[in-house]
């Protein structure tokens, strides 16, 4: 179920609602230009003043929201609008892009596979300015190491571009992170394709239902992120240059592609669930057919046994020498005749 962290009803705008189990914030900052790079963890918030150096680009990464005072301190230092700060902390938010004068907010949903191959998700909020980028993540750890490696390696455009290009690289990496998750789901669907017919069990139905729910959530996030990237592309802010729009179009294409794959897998999962229901119904029909045939065979035999089980005195067959074996022969003949009839009809060992 969807459960959003929200302040109490009637609270003023910008009120932060931080869960008790939220991890303590870890802050890491990378500052760079085309010649040099500084990559350091931040122990004292005062060190973040270096992010305002207009001669470099700074990436301040905050992982965890477990310190309310620190979040307010960051909001004051970087002049974050109260509503923007609320969107950062009160998760989950719908993926979106919003303009706040000289800052832009991009909210995306990051997914990854855990050690057991199960998908995990968390919100990542990207605050974009001309000279620095802020990223706020719910948990410790992410999938952004490729971006950090590109920065440290100094290859490509990333070290020669300003902060908006860094924000694009972060968002694009998060969107690309959906591909491994979708590939894992696709492989699981292939594995279940045959099992759903040969071994339709309740556990299998639960797996299919869980997979369908995951795909519905993935599709919802992807389509919302598509709209957010589209908003960035069409925004007239000076932060989004024509050169950057070309790259954003590629990210937009990735959003559309992954959303279509998620929708295709959802339809395939729905088809597997229908196949499961059909397989269970066919098994039930086979069982009922066998039981019906057995009952049909024993009905006349029960009739014969009932007749000769009556204790009337003047039943001629009771005193005949061969009456007992004759009744058995009649029973076997009746059963054999019925089995032959069912076989000719295709109800036994046939396709009927």
C-alpha positions as CSV (number, residue, x, y, z in Angstrom):
1,X,0.0,0.0,0.0
2,X,1.0,3.6,-0.6
3,X,2.1,5.2,2.6
4,X,3.5,8.7,2.5
5,X,5.3,10.5,5.3
6,X,3.3,13.6,6.0
7,X,3.0,16.2,8.7
8,X,-0.1,16.4,10.9
9,X,-3.2,17.8,9.3
10,X,-3.2,21.6,9.2
11,X,0.6,21.9,9.7
12,X,2.3,24.9,8.0
13,X,3.8,24.3,4.6
14,X,7.4,23.1,4.8
15,X,6.9,21.0,7.9
16,X,9.3,18.0,7.9
17,X,8.0,14.6,8.9
18,X,11.0,12.4,9.5
19,X,10.5,8.7,10.5
20,X,12.3,7.4,13.6
21,X,14.0,4.7,11.7
22,X,15.5,7.1,9.1
23,X,19.3,6.6,8.9
24,X,21.6,9.3,10.1
25,X,22.7,11.6,7.2
26,X,26.0,10.9,5.5
27,X,27.3,13.8,3.4
28,X,29.9,13.5,0.6
29,X,31.1,16.2,-1.7
30,X,32.9,16.2,-5.0
31,X,34.2,19.5,-6.4
32,X,35.9,19.6,-9.8
33,X,36.8,21.4,-12.9
34,X,38.4,20.2,-16.1
35,X,41.8,20.1,-14.4
36,X,41.4,18.9,-10.8
37,X,38.9,17.1,-8.5
38,X,38.4,16.9,-4.8
39,X,36.5,13.9,-3.4
40,X,35.9,14.0,0.3
41,X,33.4,13.0,3.0
42,X,32.0,15.9,4.9
43,X,32.2,15.9,8.7
44,X,31.4,19.6,9.3
45,X,28.6,21.3,7.4
46,X,30.8,24.4,7.3
47,X,32.9,22.5,4.7
48,X,30.0,22.8,2.3
49,X,30.8,26.5,1.8
50,X,33.2,25.3,-0.9
51,X,30.2,24.4,-3.0
52,X,29.5,28.1,-3.7
53,X,32.9,28.5,-5.5
54,X,31.7,29.6,-9.0
55,X,35.0,28.5,-10.6
56,X,34.2,24.8,-9.9
57,X,31.2,22.4,-10.0
58,X,30.2,20.8,-6.7
59,X,28.1,17.7,-6.1
60,X,26.9,17.4,-2.5
61,X,25.3,14.0,-1.9
62,X,23.2,13.5,1.3
63,X,22.2,10.0,2.2
64,X,19.7,9.6,5.0
65,X,17.2,12.1,6.6
66,X,17.6,11.0,10.3
67,X,18.7,14.5,11.6
68,X,16.0,17.2,11.4
69,X,18.3,20.0,12.6
70,X,20.9,19.1,10.0
71,X,18.2,19.1,7.2
72,X,17.1,22.6,8.3
73,X,20.7,23.7,8.4
74,X,21.2,22.5,4.8
75,X,18.0,24.2,3.7
76,X,19.2,27.5,5.2
77,X,22.7,27.2,3.8
78,X,21.6,26.5,0.2
79,X,18.5,28.7,0.4
80,X,16.1,25.9,-0.3
81,X,12.5,26.9,-0.5
82,X,10.5,25.4,2.4
83,X,8.2,23.5,0.0
84,X,11.3,22.2,-1.8
85,X,12.8,21.0,1.5
86,X,9.5,19.3,2.4
87,X,9.5,17.4,-0.9
88,X,13.0,16.2,-0.2
89,X,12.3,14.7,3.2
90,X,8.6,13.8,3.2
91,X,8.8,10.7,1.0
92,X,7.6,9.2,-1.2
93,X,6.9,12.0,-3.7
94,X,5.6,11.4,-7.2
95,X,8.5,11.8,-9.7
96,X,8.4,15.4,-10.9
97,X,10.3,18.5,-12.0
98,X,9.7,21.9,-10.4
99,X,11.3,25.3,-11.0
100,X,12.2,27.5,-8.0
101,X,13.7,30.6,-9.6
102,X,17.5,29.9,-9.6
103,X,17.0,26.3,-8.5
104,X,15.3,23.3,-10.1
105,X,14.0,20.2,-8.3
106,X,13.9,16.8,-10.0
107,X,12.4,13.9,-8.0
108,X,13.1,10.4,-9.4
109,X,12.7,6.9,-8.1
110,X,15.9,4.8,-8.0
111,X,15.6,1.0,-8.1
112,X,18.3,-1.7,-7.6
113,X,18.6,-5.4,-6.9
114,X,19.6,-6.6,-3.4
115,X,21.7,-9.7,-2.7
116,X,18.7,-12.0,-3.0
117,X,17.7,-10.5,-6.4
118,X,14.8,-8.6,-5.1
119,X,14.2,-5.1,-6.3
120,X,14.6,-2.2,-3.8
121,X,13.5,1.4,-4.4
122,X,14.1,4.8,-2.8
123,X,13.5,8.4,-3.7
124,X,16.3,10.5,-5.0
125,X,15.8,14.3,-5.1
126,X,18.1,16.3,-7.3
127,X,18.5,20.1,-6.7
128,X,20.0,21.7,-9.7
129,X,21.7,25.1,-9.9
130,X,24.3,26.7,-12.2
131,X,27.3,25.8,-10.0
132,X,26.3,22.9,-7.8
133,X,24.0,19.9,-7.6
134,X,22.5,18.5,-4.4
135,X,21.2,14.9,-4.2
136,X,19.1,13.7,-1.3
137,X,18.6,9.9,-0.8
138,X,16.5,8.0,1.7
139,X,19.1,5.4,2.4
140,X,22.8,4.8,2.4
141,X,24.2,3.4,-0.8
142,X,23.1,3.9,-4.4
143,X,23.8,3.0,-8.0
144,X,25.7,6.2,-8.9
145,X,29.2,4.9,-8.8
146,X,29.5,5.0,-12.6
147,X,29.0,8.8,-12.4
148,X,31.6,9.1,-9.7
149,X,34.1,7.0,-11.8
150,X,33.5,9.2,-14.8
151,X,34.3,12.2,-12.7
152,X,37.4,10.7,-11.2
153,X,38.6,9.4,-14.6
154,X,38.2,12.8,-16.2
155,X,37.0,11.3,-19.5
156,X,34.2,12.5,-21.7
157,X,32.2,15.7,-21.4
158,X,31.3,15.5,-17.7
159,X,34.4,17.3,-16.4
160,X,34.1,20.0,-19.0
161,X,30.5,20.8,-18.4
162,X,28.6,22.8,-15.7
163,X,26.3,21.5,-13.0
164,X,23.2,20.9,-15.2
165,X,25.1,18.3,-17.2
166,X,26.1,16.6,-13.9
167,X,22.4,16.5,-12.9
168,X,21.5,15.0,-16.3
169,X,24.2,12.3,-15.8
170,X,22.8,11.4,-12.4
171,X,19.2,11.2,-13.6
172,X,20.2,9.2,-16.7
173,X,22.1,6.7,-14.5
174,X,19.1,6.3,-12.3
175,X,16.8,5.6,-15.3
176,X,19.3,3.2,-16.7
177,X,19.2,1.3,-13.4
178,X,15.8,0.0,-14.3
179,X,17.2,-2.1,-17.1
180,X,18.9,-4.8,-14.8
181,X,15.7,-4.9,-12.7
182,X,13.5,-5.5,-15.7
183,X,15.9,-8.0,-17.1
184,X,15.8,-10.0,-13.8
185,X,12.0,-9.9,-13.9
186,X,12.0,-11.0,-17.5
187,X,14.2,-14.0,-16.7
188,X,11.9,-14.9,-13.8
189,X,8.9,-14.8,-16.2
190,X,10.6,-17.1,-18.6
191,X,11.3,-19.5,-15.8
192,X,7.7,-19.5,-14.7
193,X,6.3,-19.9,-18.2
194,X,6.5,-23.7,-18.2
195,X,6.2,-24.2,-14.4
196,X,2.8,-22.5,-14.4
197,X,1.4,-25.3,-16.6
198,X,3.1,-28.3,-15.0
199,X,3.2,-27.3,-11.4
200,X,0.4,-24.7,-10.6
201,X,0.7,-24.3,-6.9
202,X,-0.6,-21.6,-4.5
203,X,3.0,-20.4,-3.9
204,X,3.4,-19.9,-7.6
205,X,0.2,-17.8,-7.7
206,X,1.6,-15.6,-4.9
207,X,4.8,-15.1,-6.8
208,X,2.9,-14.1,-9.9
209,X,0.8,-11.7,-8.0
210,X,3.8,-10.1,-6.3
211,X,5.6,-9.7,-9.6
212,X,2.5,-8.1,-11.1
213,X,2.3,-5.6,-8.3
214,X,6.0,-4.8,-8.6
215,X,5.6,-4.2,-12.4
216,X,2.6,-1.9,-11.8
217,X,4.7,0.2,-9.4
218,X,7.7,0.3,-11.8
219,X,5.5,1.4,-14.7
220,X,3.9,4.1,-12.6
221,X,7.3,5.5,-11.6
222,X,8.6,5.3,-15.1
223,X,5.7,7.1,-16.7
224,X,5.9,9.8,-14.0
225,X,9.6,10.2,-14.6
226,X,9.0,10.4,-18.3
227,X,6.8,13.4,-17.6
228,X,9.4,14.9,-15.3
229,X,12.1,14.7,-17.9
230,X,9.8,16.1,-20.5
231,X,9.1,19.0,-18.2
232,X,12.8,19.7,-18.0
233,X,13.2,19.5,-21.7
234,X,10.4,22.1,-22.3
235,X,11.3,24.4,-19.4
236,X,12.5,27.8,-20.5
237,X,15.0,28.1,-17.5
238,X,18.5,29.3,-18.4
239,X,19.8,26.2,-16.6
240,X,18.5,23.9,-19.4
241,X,20.5,24.8,-22.5
242,X,19.8,23.6,-26.0
243,X,22.8,21.3,-25.8
244,X,21.6,19.7,-22.6
245,X,18.1,19.2,-24.1
246,X,19.7,16.9,-26.7
247,X,20.9,14.6,-23.9
248,X,17.6,14.9,-22.0
249,X,15.8,13.6,-25.1
250,X,17.9,10.4,-24.9
251,X,17.0,10.0,-21.2
252,X,13.3,10.6,-22.1
253,X,13.6,7.8,-24.7
254,X,15.0,5.5,-22.0
255,X,12.0,6.3,-19.8
256,X,9.6,5.5,-22.6
257,X,11.4,2.3,-23.5
258,X,11.6,0.9,-19.9
259,X,8.0,1.9,-19.3
260,X,6.9,-0.1,-22.3
261,X,9.0,-3.1,-21.2
262,X,7.4,-2.9,-17.8
263,X,3.9,-2.8,-19.3
264,X,4.8,-5.7,-21.6
265,X,6.0,-7.8,-18.6
266,X,2.8,-6.8,-16.7
267,X,0.7,-8.1,-19.5
268,X,2.8,-11.3,-19.7
269,X,2.4,-11.8,-16.0
270,X,-1.4,-11.3,-16.3
271,X,-1.4,-13.9,-19.1
272,X,0.6,-16.3,-16.8
273,X,-2.0,-15.8,-14.1
274,X,-4.8,-16.6,-16.5
275,X,-2.8,-19.7,-17.7
276,X,-2.4,-20.7,-14.0
277,X,-6.2,-20.5,-13.5
278,X,-6.8,-22.5,-16.7
279,X,-4.3,-25.2,-15.6
280,X,-5.9,-25.5,-12.2
281,X,-9.4,-25.7,-13.8
282,X,-8.2,-28.4,-16.2
283,X,-6.7,-30.4,-13.4
284,X,-10.0,-30.1,-11.5
285,X,-11.9,-31.2,-14.5
286,X,-9.7,-34.2,-15.0
287,X,-10.2,-35.2,-11.4
288,X,-13.9,-34.7,-11.6
289,X,-14.0,-36.7,-14.8
290,X,-12.2,-39.7,-13.2
291,X,-14.5,-39.6,-10.1
292,X,-17.6,-39.3,-12.3
293,X,-16.5,-42.3,-14.4
294,X,-15.8,-44.4,-11.3
295,X,-19.1,-43.4,-9.8
296,X,-20.9,-44.3,-13.1
297,X,-19.3,-47.7,-13.2
298,X,-20.2,-48.5,-9.6
299,X,-23.8,-47.3,-9.8
300,X,-25.1,-50.5,-11.7
301,X,-22.9,-52.7,-9.5
302,X,-24.3,-51.1,-6.4
303,X,-27.8,-51.7,-7.9
304,X,-27.0,-55.4,-8.4
305,X,-25.5,-55.7,-4.9
306,X,-28.6,-54.0,-3.4
307,X,-31.0,-56.3,-5.2
308,X,-29.2,-59.5,-4.0
309,X,-28.7,-58.0,-0.6
310,X,-32.4,-58.0,0.1
311,X,-33.6,-60.8,2.5
312,X,-36.7,-61.9,0.7
313,X,-37.5,-65.6,1.2
314,X,-38.8,-66.4,-2.4
315,X,-35.9,-65.0,-4.5
316,X,-35.3,-67.9,-7.0
317,X,-31.6,-66.9,-7.7
318,X,-30.7,-67.3,-4.0
319,X,-31.0,-71.1,-4.2
320,X,-29.4,-71.7,-7.6
321,X,-26.0,-73.4,-7.4
322,X,-24.2,-71.0,-9.7
323,X,-26.1,-67.8,-8.7
324,X,-23.2,-66.3,-6.8
325,X,-20.5,-66.6,-9.5
326,X,-23.2,-65.6,-12.1
327,X,-23.8,-62.3,-10.3
328,X,-20.0,-61.7,-10.2
329,X,-19.8,-62.3,-13.9
330,X,-22.7,-60.0,-14.5
331,X,-21.0,-57.3,-12.5
332,X,-17.6,-57.7,-14.3
333,X,-19.4,-57.8,-17.7
334,X,-21.3,-54.6,-16.8
335,X,-18.2,-52.8,-15.6
336,X,-16.2,-54.0,-18.7
337,X,-19.0,-52.9,-21.1
338,X,-19.1,-49.4,-19.5
339,X,-15.3,-49.0,-19.6
340,X,-15.4,-50.0,-23.3
341,X,-18.1,-47.5,-24.0
342,X,-16.2,-44.7,-22.2
343,X,-13.0,-45.6,-24.1
344,X,-14.8,-45.4,-27.5
345,X,-16.2,-42.0,-26.5
346,X,-12.7,-40.8,-25.7
347,X,-13.4,-40.2,-22.1
348,X,-10.6,-42.6,-21.0
349,X,-7.1,-42.2,-22.4
350,X,-8.3,-39.9,-25.2
351,X,-8.6,-36.2,-25.9
352,X,-12.2,-35.8,-24.9
